[in-house]
Amino acid sequence: MSSRKLKLPVTSNQSDPATISRQTFIQHAHSGPLPEPAELAAFGQISSDFPERIVRMAEQEQQHRFEVQKQELAREELVARINGRNSLLGLIISLVVVAAVMAAVVLCAYYHQPWPASILGGGGLCAVVATIICGSKIKSGATKQK
């Protein structure tokens, strides 16, 4: 609750110079789920169950807000777990692909095929470097958006 008085300047009445008038402006503001006690009592004068219903409604609203926040937190935890699992899965798949490409390079070199070995080795290396660079750009972009 806040209350504020604003006193306007004292003005004189133009028709009678001896008369002085003063204007006062009072502003009252209230914020919150429940009305002030005096207002709640006034509602009770209208109907005896109004104050109880107003308090019950505020309690239900607070309970609903807590439930929504709890659901949002659970959803965020689930997303974090899924993202962690996906990152680990991506690392494992990348390791398998790099190992397979390196095995193909070694086999090509063993069978005296330098061109296929160099193409597979260079292409595999470029793919790994590009994936690392693109992945870091995507992560930094996602961090900036938060």
Backbone hydrogen bonds in HBPLUS format (Angstrom, degrees):
<---DONOR---> <-ACCEPTOR-->    atom                        ^
c    i                          cat <-CA-CA->   ^        H-A-AA   ^      H-
h    n   atom  resd res      DA  || num        DHA   H-A  angle D-A-AA Bond
n    s   type  num  typ     dist DA aas  dist angle  dist       angle   num
A0002-SER N   A0029-ALA O   3.03 MM  27  5.43 163.1  2.06 149.7 152.2     1
A0029-ALA N   A0002-SER O   3.06 MM  27  5.43 165.5  2.08 162.0 163.7     2
A0004-ARG N   A0027-GLN O   3.09 MM  23  5.42 162.3  2.12 155.6 159.0     3
A0027-GLN N   A0004-ARG O   3.04 MM  23  5.42 170.4  2.05 160.3 163.4     4
A0006-LEU N   A0025-PHE O   2.91 MM  19  5.19 164.0  1.93 158.2 162.3     5
A0025-PHE N   A0006-LEU O   3.10 MM  19  5.19 165.5  2.12 150.5 154.2     6
A0008-LEU N   A0023-GLN O   3.40 MM  15  5.78 165.0  2.43 152.9 156.0     7
A0011-THR N   A0021-SER O   3.42 MM  10  5.86 157.4  2.47 159.2 162.6     8
A0021-SER N   A0011-THR O   3.14 MM  10  5.86 173.2  2.14 176.0 177.2     9
A0013-ASN N   A0019-THR O   3.24 MM   6  5.78 173.0  2.24 150.4 151.9    10
A0019-THR N   A0016-ASP O   3.14 MM   3  5.67 159.4  2.19 118.2 123.9    11
A0039-GLU N   A0036-GLU O   3.03 MM   3  5.26 115.3  2.46 103.4 118.9    12
A0040-LEU N   A0036-GLU O   2.82 MM   4  6.10 156.6  1.88 157.4 165.5    13
A0041-ALA N   A0037-PRO O   2.86 MM   4  6.07 153.4  1.93 147.2 153.8    14
A0042-ALA N   A0038-ALA O   2.98 MM   4  6.24 146.0  2.10 138.2 147.8    15
A0043-PHE N   A0039-GLU O   2.93 MM   4  6.31 147.3  2.04 145.7 154.2    16
A0044-GLY N   A0040-LEU O   3.02 MM   4  6.34 143.9  2.16 138.1 148.4    17
A0045-GLN N   A0041-ALA O   3.09 MM   4  6.48 130.4  2.34 139.1 151.7    18
A0045-GLN N   A0042-ALA O   3.14 MM   3  5.12 133.9  2.37  93.7 106.0    19
A0046-ILE N   A0043-PHE O   3.07 MM   3  5.19 130.8  2.32  97.7 110.9    20
A0047-SER N   A0043-PHE O   3.14 MM   4  6.52 166.4  2.16 158.4 159.1    21
A0050-PHE N   A0047-SER O   3.17 MM   3  5.54 163.5  2.20 114.2 119.4    22
A0053-ARG N   A0049-ASP O   3.00 MM   4  6.16 157.5  2.05 152.1 159.0    23
A0054-ILE N   A0050-PHE O   2.86 MM   4  6.06 155.5  1.92 157.5 164.3    24
A0055-VAL N   A0051-PRO O   2.98 MM   4  6.20 164.1  2.01 152.5 156.1    25
A0056-ARG N   A0052-GLU O   2.94 MM   4  6.07 161.7  1.97 147.3 152.9    26
A0057-MET N   A0053-ARG O   2.91 MM   4  6.01 153.0  1.98 142.0 149.4    27
A0058-ALA N   A0054-ILE O   3.05 MM   4  6.32 153.3  2.12 145.6 152.3    28
A0059-GLU N   A0055-VAL O   2.97 MM   4  6.25 155.9  2.03 150.1 156.8    29
A0060-GLN N   A0056-ARG O   2.89 MM   4  6.13 156.5  1.95 149.3 155.7    30
A0061-GLU N   A0057-MET O   2.97 MM   4  6.16 154.0  2.04 144.8 151.9    31
A0062-GLN N   A0058-ALA O   3.01 MM   4  6.23 156.9  2.06 145.7 151.5    32
A0063-GLN N   A0059-GLU O   2.95 MM   4  6.18 159.0  2.00 148.1 153.9    33
A0064-HIS N   A0060-GLN O   2.89 MM   4  6.08 157.9  1.94 147.7 153.8    34
A0065-ARG N   A0061-GLU O   2.94 MM   4  6.16 158.4  1.98 147.7 153.6    35
A0066-PHE N   A0062-GLN O   2.97 MM   4  6.25 155.5  2.04 149.0 155.2    36
A0067-GLU N   A0063-GLN O   3.00 MM   4  6.27 156.8  2.05 148.3 154.5    37
A0068-VAL N   A0064-HIS O   2.94 MM   4  6.22 160.0  1.98 153.9 159.2    38
A0069-GLN N   A0065-ARG O   2.98 MM   4  6.20 161.6  2.01 149.4 154.3    39
A0070-LYS N   A0066-PHE O   2.91 MM   4  6.10 152.7  1.98 146.7 154.6    40
A0071-GLN N   A0067-GLU O   2.95 MM   4  6.20 155.1  2.01 148.6 154.8    41
A0072-GLU N   A0068-VAL O   2.95 MM   4  6.21 156.9  2.00 149.8 156.1    42
A0073-LEU N   A0069-GLN O   2.98 MM   4  6.18 156.6  2.04 146.2 152.2    43
A0074-ALA N   A0070-LYS O   3.00 MM   4  6.23 158.4  2.04 146.6 152.4    44
A0075-ARG N   A0071-GLN O   2.91 MM   4  6.11 154.8  1.98 147.1 154.3    45
A0076-GLU N   A0072-GLU O   2.94 MM   4  6.18 156.8  1.99 147.9 153.9    46
A0077-GLU N   A0073-LEU O   2.98 MM   4  6.22 155.0  2.04 148.4 155.0    47
A0078-LEU N   A0074-ALA O   3.00 MM   4  6.21 153.8  2.07 145.6 152.5    48
A0079-VAL N   A0075-ARG O   2.97 MM   4  6.24 160.2  2.01 150.5 155.5    49
A0080-ALA N   A0076-GLU O   2.98 MM   4  6.19 155.6  2.04 144.7 151.5    50
A0081-ARG N   A0077-GLU O   2.97 MM   4  6.22 155.7  2.03 146.7 152.9    51
A0082-ILE N   A0078-LEU O   2.92 MM   4  6.16 161.6  1.95 152.6 157.6    52
A0083-ASN N   A0079-VAL O   2.88 MM   4  6.05 161.7  1.91 150.4 155.6    53
A0084-GLY N   A0080-ALA O   2.98 MM   4  6.13 155.1  2.04 144.5 151.3    54
A0085-ARG N   A0081-ARG O   2.94 MM   4  6.17 158.7  1.99 148.5 154.3    55
A0086-ASN N   A0082-ILE O   2.87 MM   4  6.08 160.2  1.91 151.5 157.1    56
A0087-SER N   A0083-ASN O   2.94 MM   4  6.11 151.6  2.03 144.2 151.7    57
A0088-LEU N   A0084-GLY O   3.05 MM   4  6.29 161.7  2.09 148.4 152.8    58
A0089-LEU N   A0085-ARG O   2.89 MM   4  6.10 161.3  1.92 151.1 156.8    59
A0090-GLY N   A0086-ASN O   2.89 MM   4  6.03 154.2  1.95 143.7 150.7    60
A0091-LEU N   A0087-SER O   2.98 MM   4  6.27 153.9  2.05 147.2 154.0    61
A0092-ILE N   A0088-LEU O   3.00 MM   4  6.28 159.9  2.04 151.8 156.9    62
A0093-ILE N   A0089-LEU O   2.98 MM   4  6.17 167.5  1.99 153.6 156.7    63
A0094-SER N   A0090-GLY O   2.92 MM   4  6.03 157.9  1.97 145.0 151.7    64
A0095-LEU N   A0091-LEU O   2.96 MM   4  6.16 156.4  2.02 146.8 152.9    65
A0096-VAL N   A0092-ILE O   3.03 MM   4  6.33 157.8  2.08 150.2 155.7    66
A0097-VAL N   A0093-ILE O   2.92 MM   4  6.17 163.5  1.94 153.8 158.2    67
A0098-VAL N   A0094-SER O   2.89 MM   4  6.05 167.4  1.91 154.4 158.0    68
A0099-ALA N   A0095-LEU O   2.94 MM   4  6.06 158.3  1.99 145.5 152.0    69
A0100-ALA N   A0096-VAL O   2.91 MM   4  6.13 154.2  1.98 147.5 154.6    70
A0101-VAL N   A0097-VAL O   2.93 MM   4  6.18 160.5  1.97 153.1 158.0    71
A0102-MET N   A0098-VAL O   2.91 MM   4  6.08 161.6  1.94 150.4 155.7    72
A0103-ALA N   A0099-ALA O   2.91 MM   4  6.08 151.0  1.99 143.0 151.2    73
A0104-ALA N   A0100-ALA O   2.96 MM   4  6.22 153.3  2.03 145.4 152.4    74
A0105-VAL N   A0101-VAL O   2.90 MM   4  6.19 151.1  1.99 147.4 155.7    75
A0106-VAL N   A0102-MET O   2.93 MM   4  6.18 159.8  1.97 148.6 153.5    76
A0107-LEU N   A0103-ALA O   2.92 MM   4  6.15 158.9  1.96 148.0 154.0    77
A0108-CYS N   A0104-ALA O   2.91 MM   4  6.07 160.9  1.95 147.5 152.7    78
A0109-ALA N   A0105-VAL O   2.93 MM   4  6.14 159.1  1.98 149.0 155.0    79
A0110-TYR N   A0106-VAL O   2.83 MM   4  6.01 150.0  1.92 145.3 154.3    80
A0111-TYR N   A0107-LEU O   3.00 MM   4  6.23 150.9  2.08 149.0 155.5    81
A0113-GLN N   A0108-CYS O   2.82 MM   5  5.04 152.1  1.90 150.7 153.3    82
A0112-HIS N   A0109-ALA O   3.19 MM   3  5.04 155.7  2.25 106.5 106.9    83
A0117-ALA N   A0113-GLN O   3.18 MM   4  6.25 156.9  2.24 147.2 154.3    84
A0118-SER N   A0114-PRO O   2.84 MM   4  5.96 159.8  1.88 149.6 154.5    85
A0119-ILE N   A0115-TRP O   2.92 MM   4  6.10 162.4  1.95 158.4 163.5    86
A0120-LEU N   A0116-PRO O   2.87 MM   4  5.95 169.0  1.88 149.6 153.3    87
A0121-GLY N   A0117-ALA O   2.88 MM   4  5.91 161.5  1.91 144.9 151.1    88
A0122-GLY N   A0118-SER O   2.82 MM   4  5.76 165.1  1.84 143.4 148.6    89
A0123-GLY N   A0119-ILE O   2.80 MM   4  5.71 159.5  1.84 144.8 151.9    90
A0124-GLY N   A0120-LEU O   2.84 MM   4  5.79 156.1  1.90 141.8 149.1    91
A0125-LEU N   A0121-GLY O   2.97 MM   4  6.07 157.2  2.02 143.5 149.9    92
A0126-CYS N   A0122-GLY O   2.89 MM   4  6.09 161.8  1.93 149.3 154.5    93
A0127-ALA N   A0123-GLY O   2.89 MM   4  6.06 154.8  1.95 145.0 152.3    94
A0128-VAL N   A0124-GLY O   3.04 MM   4  6.26 157.1  2.09 146.5 151.9    95
A0129-VAL N   A0125-LEU O   3.01 MM   4  6.24 168.0  2.02 153.7 156.8    96
A0130-ALA N   A0126-CYS O   2.84 MM   4  5.97 164.5  1.86 151.1 155.9    97
A0131-THR N   A0127-ALA O   2.94 MM   4  6.05 154.7  2.01 143.6 150.7    98
A0132-ILE N   A0128-VAL O   3.00 MM   4  6.25 158.1  2.05 149.6 155.3    99
A0133-ILE N   A0129-VAL O   2.96 MM   4  6.22 164.2  1.99 153.2 157.4   100
A0134-CYS N   A0130-ALA O   2.87 MM   4  5.98 171.2  1.87 153.1 156.1   101
A0135-GLY N   A0131-THR O   2.85 MM   4  5.82 156.3  1.90 143.6 151.1   102
A0136-SER N   A0132-ILE O   3.04 MM   4  6.18 154.5  2.11 144.7 150.7   103
A0137-LYS N   A0133-ILE O   3.07 MM   4  6.31 151.5  2.15 146.8 154.8   104
A0138-ILE N   A0134-CYS O   2.95 MM   4  6.17 157.7  2.00 149.5 155.3   105
A0139-LYS N   A0135-GLY O   3.02 MM   4  6.20 160.9  2.06 145.6 150.8   106
A0140-SER N   A0136-SER O   2.97 MM   4  6.09 158.1  2.02 142.7 148.8   107
A0141-GLY N   A0137-LYS O   2.94 MM   4  6.07 150.3  2.02 143.9 152.2   108
A0142-ALA N   A0138-ILE O   2.94 MM   4  6.18 152.9  2.02 147.6 154.7   109
A0143-THR N   A0139-LYS O   2.96 MM   4  6.16 149.6  2.05 144.5 152.8   110
A0144-LYS N   A0140-SER O   3.05 MM   4  6.23 153.1  2.13 141.6 148.1   111
A0145-GLN N   A0141-GLY O   3.15 MM   4  6.36 146.5  2.27 141.4 149.6   112
